Amino acid sequence: MGFEDVKRAFPDRDAKVLAIINQKGGVGKSTTAVNLSAALGENKKKCLVIDLDPQGNTTSGYGIEKEELEYDVYDALLQDYPIENLIADTVEPNVFVVPATIQLAGAEIELVSAMARESILKSILDPIKNQFDYVFIDCPPSLGLLTINALVAADSLLIPIQCEFYALEGVTKLLESMKMVKARLNPDLDVFGVVMTMYDARTTLSKQVVEEVTKYFGRKVFKTIIPRNVKLSEAPSHGLPITMYAHVSKGSLAYMKLAKEVTRRG
């Protein structure tokens, strides 16, 4: 079912817009964007994933060939290209992607001189978001204008934190940015949840990091923890979410469980 079919077949939904964010790289943002949306899709939730990272890992993680794209999210942000025309089907019938390519790398500079530069994404997303149950924005590993656009467009933040040394490094700065945006541009912005990733049950360190993060964020931390899993690492190279690549793997089962937690939270 394509996006136009979704619009015809379903009434407006009460969309939840979540920015998947952490200014550190390699913490599992794109992995979570792809696999959480796919798990929700399996549960009949309609999801839109907006790839806002110039690396385009979420785009390729869903098997979309970036080299073959004529337009991407950059064109919607800076060239007034209709975002509806960018929405691509994926291997999961209930999940759609607005793709990114390396062209997006220049957007940070170009946004500096753009009118209403912090709220461009919100303005193009608002007319379409209620066609979906969840909209996920996969943010770049920085706190530049692309990320600020995500914070303004989002209802709340989903923060992946890896179970490694310095897990909370930079999180304070991220929360300061959230408070700034909340005070000036998006008064309802809050933290939706924190998901622990790359957990290795064999190590004391992983357990200590979970304890440390739970002390810091309290009930915001999801009970579901995403383990280190070979299948999770392999899935992107096949252009498939873990739910399709290795349905009964530990990684797949974890994201299916996380999807149920996300649904319960709203």
N, C-alpha and C positions, 0 to 999 in steps of 0.2 A: 504494500500500500504506500503510494507516494504522498508527499506533503499536501498536494491539492486534494487528494482523496481524503486525507485526514480532516482538512478544513470542511469538506462537504459532509463527512460522516459523523462528526462529533461536534456537539455544542461547545461554547467557550468553557474552559476549565479554569480552576483557581490555581494558576501556575505558581510554583515556588522557584525563584531564581537564586541559585547558589553559585557563588564564586569559589572555585577550588584554588586555594591560594597558600603559598608559603614562599617567601623571598629567596629561600635556599633552593638550589637545584638538586635534582636526584632524590627527592623525598617521596615520589610516587604520585605526583599531581596528575600526570597524563594517564598513568596506569589506573588511577582511581576514576578519572573522567570516563575512560573507555569502559572499564569493567563494572563500575557501579551503574552507569546508564544502561548497559546491556542486561545486568541483573534485574533492574527495575523494568526494563522492556519485557523480559520474560514473565514478569508479574503483571503484564498488561498495562503498564504505565507508559504514557507517551512522553518521550524525552527529546529535547533538543540540546545538542552539545556544541557550544561555540568555541572554536579553537582560537585562542588569542595569543598563542605562543609562536613566534617566528620559526621555531624548530619544527612545528607541525607534527609533533609526535602523536597527538590524538587523531589527526587526520589520517596519517599512515597506519595508526593502530586499528582503524576501521577499514583498512584495505583500500583507501582512496589514493589514487596515483597523483601525487602533487604535481609532477611534471606535465600531466595532461590537463591541468586546470587552466582555463583562460582567465577566470576571475576568482578572487577569494575574499576573505573578510576585510582585507585592506581596502578593496574597492568599495565596500559598503561604508567603511569608516571615513574615507577621504575622497571618494570619487562619486558619491551619491548614487552608487549602484544599488538597486533594490535588493534588500537582504533575502526577500522571498525567492529570488532567482538563484541564490547561492545554496539554498538548503538541499543537501544531497541525501539520498537514501543510503542505508547501510545494510549489512548482512542481517542485522536484527530489525525485523519489520517495524517495530515500535520506536526505533531510535533514528534520529536525523542529525546531520552534522553540517555546521557552517565551517568550511575548511580554511586552513591557513597555509601559506607558503612562505618562503624566505623573503618574499616581497614585503611582508609585514615588518621586517627589520627596520625599514626606513620610517615607519609610522611614528615612532617616538619623536623624531625631529620635526616631522611635518605637522604633528598635532600641536606643537608649541604655538604656532601662529593661527590655528583654526579657531573659528568662533564657537563659543560654548564648548571648549575643547574637552572638558571633563565629563560631559554628559552626552556625547555623540552616540555612544553605544546604547545608552538608555533610550534615546529618542528613536533609534531605528528598531530596537527590540520591543518596546511597549506595544506597538500595533499588532504584533504577531505572537507574543508570549503566551496568551491565553488559549492558544491552540494546543498547549502542552500541559502535562502535569508537572514536569520538572524541566527547568532550563539550567544547564551546567555551563559555567564559563571557565575554561582551562586557562589560568593566568600564566604569564611569563615569570621566570624567577628574578623578579626585580620589583621595585616600587615606583616605577615610572608612570607615564601618562596612560599607557595601555591598562595597567593594573588599576589606576585611579578610575578609569572608565568602568572597569568591572565592578569596583566598589560602589560606584554611583548607581549602576544598573541593577545590582543584586539586592535581594531581600536580606541575605545573610551569608556568612562565610563557612565554608567547609575546609578545615585546615588539616592536611596530612602532615604527620610528624614521624620521621623515621626513628627506629629504636637503635640509635647510635650515639657516640660521643657528641656533645654540643647540640643535642636535639632541640633545645629551646633557644639556641643562639639565633638572634634576629627576630624571634617571635615578639619580643617587647616592642621593637620598631614597627612590626606589622600592626600590632594592636594600637600603637600610637597613630599610625596612618588611618586605621579604621575609625578611631575617635575623632580625628580631624575631619574626615569625610562625613561622619555622623553629625558633627556639630554644624558643618557648613552646607552640606549638599544632600545628605540622605539620612534624615533623623531616625529612621526605623532600622538602620543597619545594626546587625548584631552577629555574634558567633552562633551558628547553627550546631556545629559539632566539630570535634577533633577526632581524627582517625589515626591510630597508631599503625605504621607500616613497617615492613622488613623485619618482622619480629622473629628472633631465633630462640626457641624455647630452651636450647642447650646452653645458652649463655646467661650468666648472672647479670651482665650489662643490660640486656634487653629488658629483664624484669625490673631492674633499677630505674631504667628510663621510663617505663610505663608508670611506675610509682611516682616518679618526679613530675611527670606531665599531669598525672591525675591530681596531685597536690595543687598544681598550678591552675588547672582548668575545672577541677571538680566534676560535676555531672555532665559537663559538655563533652567529656571523653566517651566515645562509643564503647560499649562492652565488647563488640566484635573487634578483634585485632587481626590485621592482615599479615600472614606469615611470609618469610622468605620462601620462595617456591620457584623451582626451575621452570615449571610450565608457565608461570606468570611472566618470566623473562623471555620465554620462547614465543609466546603468543603474538606479540607485535610484528615479528618478522614474517608471520603468516597472514597478517592483516585481519586477524580475528580476535574478538574478545575472548577472555578465558572461559566464559560460559559455553562457547562453541568449540574452542580449541581443545579443552580438556575439562569436560563438564563435571567430572567427579573428582578433580584434583583438589588439594587443600586450598589453593588460591581461589578456585571457582566457588567452592562451598563457603569460603569466608566472605566473598563479595555478595553471594546470595543472602547470607545472614545479615550482612551490613545493609543491604537493600531493605530488608524487613524492618530493621531498626530505623532507617531513614523514613520509611513510610509511617511508622508509628509516631515519629516526631512531627510529622506533617510535611 
